[in-house]
Amino acid sequence: MATNIFVKPVLVTIDGITRPAPVRDPVSFKRLDPAGEWKPRSQYWNRRLLQGDVIEVSPAQAPSSPPPVAVS
């Protein structure tokens, strides 16, 4: 199993306005970038995937640096 995943928030429509779901990182408390970010495959991010808050995608372009290694 990979130690990191590239995820991005799903699009939600509220009052006729479509925007990325407001998913926050549990460490930094910042909203997940709509274009996606590398995140550790943790319980938190697996739960977000299962609940449909985020989707796992391939990065649009190869990152300039390798994805960060998850620290357990």
VEXTI-365166 format. One record per residue: x, y, z of N, C-alpha, C in turn. Coordinates in pm, whole numbers, plus 50000, padded with zeros to 5 digits. Layout:
// residues N
XYZXYZXYZ
...
This chain:
// residues 72
500854988150000500005000050000500895012450000
500525022149920501295034649911501205042250043
502275049450076502255057250199501655070950179
501575075550053500985088550023499975087249910
498995095949910497995096349805497815110749760
497425112549635497145125949583495635127249578
495105136349658493655137949667493255152349638
492005153849593491445167249576489995166849622
489485178249668488095178449716487105176749602
485985170249632484925168849532484245182349514
483535183949404482775196249381481385194549438
480935204349514479595204149571478835216549524
477525215449510476695226749470475805230649586
475955243049629475155248549738474535261449688
473215262249693472495274149647472865277749503
473035267649418473335270049278474775273449248
475625273649348477035276949329477855264149348
478655260749247479505248849255480905252949296
481405246149398482755248949448483315236549515
484635236249540485235224749607484705223349750
484545210949795484105208449932485145214150029
484705219850139485645225850236486275215150327
487275208250275487955197750350489235203650408
489425202150538490605207750604491605196950640
492875200650634493945191750676493915191250829
493975179250890493885178351036495115183551109
496225185551038497445190351101497565205551089
497425210750966497615225150943496315232950955
495165226050948493835232150950493555240950829
494405239950726494185247350601493295239050510
492525245950426491675239050330492525232150225
492055220750182492725213150078492685221049947
493815221849878493915229149752492955222649650
492125230649582491195225049483491875217049373
493145220149342493875212749239494405199449292
494395197749424494865185349485496175187049559
496425177749649497655177849729498035163449764
499345161549789499825148849841499515148349989
498925137450035498595135650177498985121550219
499285119550347499605106050394498355097350391
498545084650359497405075350359497155071750507
496395080150572496095078450715494615075350733
494255072550856492835070050886491985081950844
492465093950872491695106050840491405106950690
492455105550607492265107150463491515095250404
491705083250458490905071750413489435073950444
489135079750559487745082850594487165093150499
487935103350464487465113550369487155107150234
488005097650192487755090550066486475082450074
486305074750182485115066250196483825074350206
483895086050268482705094450283482425102850158
483355102750063483125110149938483465124849946
484235129050047484625143150059485765146549964
486625136649935487745138549844487775126849746
488505128749636488725117749542490225116349521
490665103849498492065101349470492275103049320
493235111249282493515114149142495015113249117
495385113148991496795114148953497135128848944
498315132748986498685146948974498655151048827
498245163448801498145168548664499515168348596
500555172048671501915171648620502775164848726
503855159348682504765153248779505265164148874
505205161749003505655171849097507155174449080
507575186849106508965190349090509825183049193
509225179349304509925171549405509075159349437
509685148849486508885136949517507905139849629
506825132049639505865134449744506495132649880
506025139949981506595138650115506325124750170
507245120250253507105107150315506325108850445
505325100450462504515101050584505345096550704
505235103850812505935100350935504925094651032
505175082651077504215076251169504685077251310
